[in-house]
Each structure stands twice: as structure tokens, then as C-alpha cells.
């Protein structure tokens, strides 16, 4: 006897399929929509799911993507539809469905498909979180749509990001399940010519374009030449604009290829503060499914504290913190005191800026006045240390020196002075 979950918004179809399959000795659970199906899947893992495509709240393809992205597609799923197309069937199979039944479903076809599906063993995979895991977030749904549209026109997508970005989460959303992934920005030496063929059909990722060395920029150029040949996509996150990269010495021909289409600007994690409890809950569920942490749940106050924190290093910092809290919790509930998190870094006292920027100035003059005030503040805060100032502002040193010179600020010290003060 197998546990089967039937998801269909038509009561007549649910009852008919249920009656047939219960007569065959199966334990059948019914769900009238995607919300009920989520609840059933979260409560237990069925041996098999029969999933309708067209439902009023969330369609079956979207639910299938959500389960796949959250690592919950650990059971055979058969899609059902009364007016499907070949494209829909192919899409469902690509995501992870094992078969497709067209309504009205013939009795023998139903029984044969269920029998075959229950005998099938799904290959174990390490699930990855993608934007599909957060269907309630309108901002992430918009970003996902923008990514899909951009991917239709180019194999290269640049994400112009702030510090607290979601770039890797976005990039994973364009990775076909089971396909290779290569962090191109992690390669410090010259790229091995035999490496890219082993990543065929996968995604190349760069998490910080502005930090690439000359050697890494050559690796990028090498990879761009071979994207088509090896069916690769390149997703690159940059905290610097094309103009800022050019000003810091990047080759214009390389920038032309990298910015073949306008960059996308994903929302910063700080702009999604109201959705942080959702993020935290989904991340924890993913960590439990992948057996990285024991089965635990957040205490309500923990979600409040996570929401109240700033996450200057973005999604990766949030993910790592949740993993640490879950591993170090002493009981079934995750609370902050159990993990003894380090206190927030206290900044030294800094004298307030003498005067604010006048809002009556023309835009260009106001921007220049603000930049001068901004850099004076951080030069003072870092004691004139250019290494720390570059890290704080996210600017490459050459561009930083040029910017300070433009603003008439000469308080920065050279590299030798930085090394002494850092020692």
C-alpha cells in the first residue's frame, strides 16, 4: 500500500481518482488547491503525487517548481490536465515530473502510470534554494520574471547590486536542476582550458565583478568566448557600474561583451525586511531537508530579532547565521541566547558632519557635495586608511583615489602607510 496525494480543484475528479486508487489498496489523501497541497507535503512525504496543472490559486507547474527549489521534490509527481500542450508536458518533465496524464484519464492508463511511478526511484539530488522557493514575495517574483526575460536574449546577465544582495539566489534560479555550477570569481589563477567542457549546460557565476584581478578578467574573457559552444550561462553581480569599471581600468571591449544587455537591479535584502521571517523559515526548512541541521523551529521572538538585524553581507550572511543558530540550539526551539551570537560591532564615536547638503542646489552640485561629505566622514572614521576605506565604500583603490582627487580630498595615505597602520 502506498500513500498517494491527489491535487485537483475539481471535486468530481478528486473523488473518482480517489475511489479507483483506494480500491487498489492505496492510502489516498486529497487536496483541492495548491495551499492544501503545500500543507499536506509539509506534514509528510507522500509516496507519489498526482498534480493538476490548472488550479485557481497557484498552478501545478508553479507548485512543482516551488517543491523542486525548496528540495521537497523527493517523490514521483505525475501532472494532469484536460487541455495541456506538448510544451507544458516538456516543461513539467524538465522541472522534475515523471509523467503526464491527459484528462479524461483512462482507467488502465491511470493504473499503469501509478504502478510505474511507484516502482521508480528518484535519483538523490542536493536541492538548492532559488527564487521559486519564495512564491509569496512579489519583489522576488518580479526579479524572477526579469531574469527569465533577460535569459531569452542573452547568455550573459549582469546584476547591479548593493552590498546586501541576493545575487546567488537569483543566479541559482537559472540553473537547470542537476546541471553544473562554477564560481568563476573563485578561480585565482589562469583558467584550465579543460574546465569549461566539464560544465556544459551549466551556470558560471561571479559574485563580485568589481573585485576581479587582471588574471580573473582574462578568465572572464576566455569564458565569454565559449558560452555558446558549451551551452553555458554567465550571471555576474557587480557593485560597480560599467562606467566605474571603465574608470578603474577595465578593457572597454570586455565591458562591451559583459554589458551586452542592460543590467538588472535586484532588490536589496534590506528592502525586504518585512519578508525576512519568510526567508528565515524557508532557509531553515531547506537546511532540515538537506540534513545540514536537526529538525527544529524558530521561537517567535527569534524571527522578530532576525527581522530587526541589518544584513550587510546580504543573503549569504542570513543563510550562514540561520545555519549556525540551528546547529547550536540546545533544544527544539531556536532562540538567540542559545547561539550566543557576537554583539553588533560598535563604531567609534565620530564628530557629526558640520552641515547637511542643501536641497536647493542643482542635482549635480548636490551630489558632489554629498559625496564630499560622505568621503570626509569615512576618511575620518578610518583614520585616512585607504585599504579600509576601499573596503568600506566598495570601490576599487584606483577608482577611489581618482574619486577623492575629483572631490579635492587628499587625506588618503598610500599603500605603505596603510600597511603600517594595519599592522
C-alpha positions in Angstrom: 0.0 0.0 0.0 1.3 3.4 -1.0 0.5 6.9 0.3 -0.9 8.9 -2.6 -1.7 12.7 -2.8 -4.2 13.8 -5.4 -4.3 17.6 -6.1 -7.2 18.8 -8.2 -9.6 21.7 -7.9 -12.5 19.7 -9.4 -14.2 17.7 -6.7 -15.6 15.1 -9.1 -12.2 14.2 -10.4 -10.7 14.0 -6.9 -13.4 11.6 -5.8 -13.3 9.5 -8.9 -9.5 9.1 -8.8 -9.6 8.5 -5.0 -12.2 5.8 -5.3 -10.3 3.9 -8.0 -6.9 4.1 -6.2 -8.4 3.2 -2.8 -9.9 0.1 -4.4 -6.4 -0.8 -5.5 -5.4 -0.7 -1.8 -3.7 2.7 -1.6 -3.9 5.3 1.2 -5.2 8.4 -0.6 -5.1 12.0 0.6 -6.9 14.8 -1.2 -6.1 18.5 -1.7 -8.4 20.9 -3.5 -5.7 23.5 -4.3 -2.0 24.4 -4.0 -2.3 25.7 -0.5 -3.8 22.4 0.8 -1.1 20.5 -1.2 1.7 22.5 0.4 0.2 21.7 3.9 0.0 18.0 3.0 3.5 17.9 1.7 4.9 19.8 4.7 3.2 17.4 7.1 4.5 14.2 5.5 6.1 13.0 2.3 3.7 11.0 0.1 4.9 8.1 -2.0 3.5 9.8 -5.1 1.6 12.9 -6.2 -1.0 13.3 -8.9 -0.9 17.1 -9.6 -3.4 19.1 -11.7 -1.8 21.8 -13.8 -4.7 24.3 -13.9 -5.8 25.4 -10.5 -7.3 28.8 -9.4 -4.8 29.8 -6.7 -1.4 28.5 -7.9 -1.0 26.4 -11.0 0.6 23.0 -10.8 3.7 23.9 -12.7 4.5 26.7 -10.3 3.9 24.4 -7.3 6.2 21.8 -8.9 8.9 24.5 -9.3 8.4 25.5 -5.7 8.9 22.0 -4.4 11.9 21.5 -6.6 13.5 24.8 -5.5 12.9 24.0 -1.8 14.2 20.5 -2.0 10.8 18.9 -1.5 10.6 17.1 -4.8 11.6 13.8 -3.3 8.6 11.8 -4.5 7.4 10.9 -8.0 5.0 13.6 -9.4 2.6 13.0 -12.3 1.0 16.0 -13.9 -2.7 16.0 -15.0 -4.5 18.4 -17.4 -7.6 18.5 -19.6 -6.2 20.9 -22.1 -2.4 20.7 -21.9 0.1 21.1 -24.6 3.4 19.4 -25.6 5.3 22.4 -24.3 3.6 22.2 -20.9 4.4 18.5 -20.6 8.1 19.1 -21.6 8.3 22.0 -19.1 6.9 19.8 -16.3 9.3 17.0 -17.2 12.3 19.4 -17.2 11.4 20.6 -13.7 11.1 17.0 -12.3 7.7 15.4 -13.1 8.0 11.8 -14.2 4.9 11.6 -16.4 1.8 13.4 -17.8 -1.8 12.3 -17.8 -4.3 13.9 -20.2 -7.9 14.2 -19.0 -10.3 12.4 -19.2 -7.9 9.8 -17.7 -8.4 6.3 -19.0 -8.6 3.7 -16.1 -5.8 1.4 -17.5 -3.5 4.4 -18.2 -4.0 5.7 -14.6 -3.2 2.3 -13.0 -0.2 1.7 -15.2 1.2 5.2 -14.6 0.8 4.9 -10.8 2.3 1.4 -10.8 5.3 2.6 -12.9 5.7 5.7 -10.8 5.8 3.8 -7.5 8.4 1.5 -8.9 10.6 4.3 -10.0 13.4 5.5 -7.7 14.2 9.2 -8.0 17.9 9.9 -8.2 19.1 11.6 -4.9 20.0 15.2 -5.5 21.2 18.0 -3.2 18.4 20.6 -3.6 19.2 24.2 -3.9 17.2 27.2 -2.8 16.2 29.5 -5.7 13.7 32.3 -6.2 11.0 29.7 -6.7 11.1 28.9 -3.0 9.6 32.3 -2.1 6.4 32.5 -4.2 4.7 34.8 -1.7 7.3 37.6 -2.4 6.1 39.9 -5.1 9.6 41.5 -5.4 11.3 38.2 -6.0 8.6 37.1 -8.4 9.3 40.3 -10.4 13.0 39.6 -10.3 12.5 36.0 -11.5 10.4 37.2 -14.4 13.1 39.8 -15.3 15.7 37.1 -15.2 13.7 34.8 -17.5 13.1 37.6 -20.0 16.8 38.6 -20.0 17.8 34.9 -20.5 15.8 34.8 -23.7 18.0 37.5 -25.2 21.5 36.9 -23.8 23.7 34.2 -22.2 25.3 37.0 -20.1 23.3 38.8 -17.3 24.8 41.4 -15.0 23.1 42.1 -11.7 24.0 45.6 -10.4 23.7 45.1 -6.7 24.2 46.8 -3.3 26.2 45.1 -0.6 23.3 43.2 0.9 22.4 41.4 -2.3 20.6 38.3 -3.4 22.7 37.6 -6.5 23.5 33.9 -5.9 19.9 33.1 -5.0 18.9 34.8 -8.3 21.6 33.0 -10.4 20.6 29.6 -9.0 17.1 30.3 -10.4 18.5 30.0 -14.0 20.3 26.7 -13.2 18.6 23.7 -14.5 18.2 21.0 -11.8 21.3 18.8 -11.7 23.3 20.9 -14.1 26.9 22.1 -13.3 27.8 25.3 -11.4 31.1 27.1 -11.5 32.1 30.1 -9.3 34.3 31.8 -11.8 35.2 34.5 -9.4 36.8 31.9 -7.1 39.4 30.9 -9.6 42.5 33.0 -8.7 44.9 31.5 -11.3 44.6 31.2 -15.1 41.6 29.0 -16.1 42.3 25.5 -17.2 41.2 25.1 -20.8 39.7 21.7 -20.0 37.4 23.1 -17.2 34.6 24.6 -19.2 33.7 21.5 -21.2 33.0 19.7 -17.9 30.5 22.4 -17.1 28.4 22.0 -20.3 24.8 23.2 -19.9 25.5 24.9 -16.5 25.9 28.3 -15.0 29.0 30.4 -14.4 28.7 32.8 -11.5 30.7 35.8 -10.4 29.7 37.3 -7.1 31.8 40.5 -7.2 32.8 41.6 -10.7 34.5 44.8 -9.3 37.0 42.7 -7.3 38.3 40.6 -10.3 42.0 40.8 -10.8 43.6 41.2 -14.3 44.1 37.4 -14.4 40.4 36.8 -13.5 39.3 39.4 -16.1 41.2 37.3 -18.7 39.4 34.2 -17.4 36.1 36.0 -17.9 37.1 36.9 -21.5 38.1 33.3 -22.1 34.7 32.1 -20.7 32.7 34.6 -22.8 34.3 33.1 -25.9 33.0 29.7 -25.1 29.5 30.2 -23.7 27.7 29.3 -26.9 30.0 26.3 -27.6 29.3 24.7 -24.2 25.7 25.9 -23.7 26.7 28.0 -20.6 25.2 31.0 -18.9 27.1 33.7 -17.1 25.5 35.5 -14.2 27.6 38.3 -12.7 27.0 40.5 -9.8 28.7 43.9 -9.6 28.6 46.7 -7.1 30.2 49.0 -9.7 28.6 50.3 -12.8 30.0 49.9 -16.2 31.3 53.5 -16.1 33.0 52.9 -12.8 34.6 49.7 -14.0 35.9 51.5 -17.1 37.3 54.3 -14.9 39.2 51.7 -12.8 41.0 50.4 -15.9 38.8 47.6 -17.3 39.2 46.9 -21.0 36.3 48.5 -23.0 35.9 45.6 -25.3 35.4 43.2 -22.4 32.9 45.6 -20.8 31.0 45.7 -24.1 30.6 41.9 -24.0 29.8 41.8 -20.3 27.1 44.5 -20.6 25.6 43.3 -23.8 22.2 43.9 -22.3 21.3 46.5 -19.6 22.0 45.2 -16.1 19.2 44.1 -13.8 18.9 45.7 -10.4 17.6 43.2 -7.9 16.1 44.4 -4.6 18.5 44.6 -1.6 17.8 42.3 1.4 17.3 45.5 3.5 14.4 46.5 1.3 12.7 43.2 2.0 12.8 43.4 5.8 9.1 42.6 6.1 9.7 39.3 4.3 12.7 38.2 6.4 10.6 35.9 8.6 9.5 34.1 5.3 13.1 33.9 4.2 14.3 32.6 7.5 11.6 29.9 7.7 12.3 28.7 4.1 16.0 28.6 4.7 15.6 26.6 7.9 13.2 24.1 6.2 15.8 23.7 3.4 18.6 23.1 5.9 16.5 20.4 7.6 15.5 18.7 4.3 19.2 18.6 3.3 20.0 17.2 6.7 22.5 20.0 7.4 20.8 20.8 10.7 18.5 18.9 13.1 14.7 19.3 12.8 14.0 22.5 14.8 11.7 25.5 14.6 12.1 29.2 15.4 10.8 30.7 18.6 8.6 33.7 17.6 10.9 36.2 19.2 13.8 34.8 17.1 12.1 35.7 13.9 11.5 39.2 15.3 15.2 39.5 16.1 16.3 38.3 12.7 14.0 40.8 11.1 15.4 43.6 13.2 19.0 42.9 12.2 20.8 44.6 9.3 22.5 42.1 7.0 25.4 44.0 5.4 26.6 40.9 3.5 23.1 40.0 2.3 21.6 36.6 1.7 24.7 34.6 2.3 25.1 36.2 5.8 21.5 35.5 6.7 21.8 31.9 5.5 25.0 31.3 7.5 23.6 32.8 10.6 20.4 30.7 10.5 22.5 27.5 10.0 24.7 28.5 13.0 21.7 29.2 15.2 20.1 25.9 14.3 23.3 23.9 14.9 24.0 25.5 18.2 20.4 25.5 19.6 20.1 23.3 22.8 16.5 22.3 22.3 13.8 22.0 19.7 13.3 25.8 19.5 15.9 28.1 18.1 16.4 31.2 20.2 19.2 33.8 20.1 20.7 33.2 23.6 21.4 29.5 22.7 23.8 30.5 20.0 25.4 33.4 21.9 25.8 35.5 18.7 28.5 38.1 18.8 27.4 41.6 19.7 26.9 44.0 16.8 30.2 45.8 16.0 30.3 49.2 17.8 31.6 52.0 15.7 33.9 54.6 17.3 32.4 58.0 18.1 32.7 60.3 15.2 32.1 64.0 15.2 28.9 64.9 13.4 29.1 66.4 9.9 29.1 70.2 10.2 26.2 70.9 7.8 23.8 69.0 5.7 23.6 69.2 1.9 21.2 71.9 0.7 18.2 70.6 -1.1 18.2 73.9 -3.1 21.3 73.0 -5.1 21.2 71.7 -8.6 21.3 67.9 -8.7 24.9 67.7 -9.9 26.2 70.1 -7.2 24.1 68.4 -4.5 25.5 65.0 -5.5 29.1 66.3 -5.4 28.5 68.0 -2.0 27.1 64.8 -0.6 29.9 62.7 -2.0 32.5 65.1 -0.5 30.7 64.9 2.9 30.4 61.1 2.7 34.1 60.6 1.9 35.2 63.2 4.5 33.2 61.2 7.1 34.7 57.8 6.2 38.2 59.2 5.8 37.9 60.5 9.4 36.3 57.3 10.6 39.0 55.1 9.1 41.8 57.4 10.1 42.8 58.0 6.5 43.5 54.3 5.9 42.8 53.8 2.2 42.6 50.0 2.4 39.8 50.1 4.9 38.2 53.0 3.1 38.1 51.0 -0.2 36.6 48.0 1.6 34.0 50.3 3.4 32.9 52.1 0.2 33.1 49.1 -2.1 35.4 51.0 -4.6 38.5 49.6 -6.2 41.5 51.6 -5.0 42.4 53.2 -8.3 38.9 54.5 -8.7 38.8 55.6 -5.1 42.0 57.7 -5.5 40.5 59.2 -8.7 37.2 60.0 -6.9 39.0 61.7 -3.9 41.1 63.7 -6.3 37.9 64.9 -8.2 36.4 65.9 -4.9 39.5 67.8 -3.8 40.2 65.4 -0.9 43.8 64.5 -0.3 43.6 62.9 3.1 44.2 59.3 1.9 47.6 57.7 2.6 49.5 55.5 0.2 49.8 51.7 0.4 52.9 51.8 2.5 51.2 53.9 5.1 48.1 51.6 5.1 50.3 48.6 5.8 51.9 50.3 8.8 48.6 51.3 10.3 47.1 47.9 9.8 50.0 46.2 11.5 
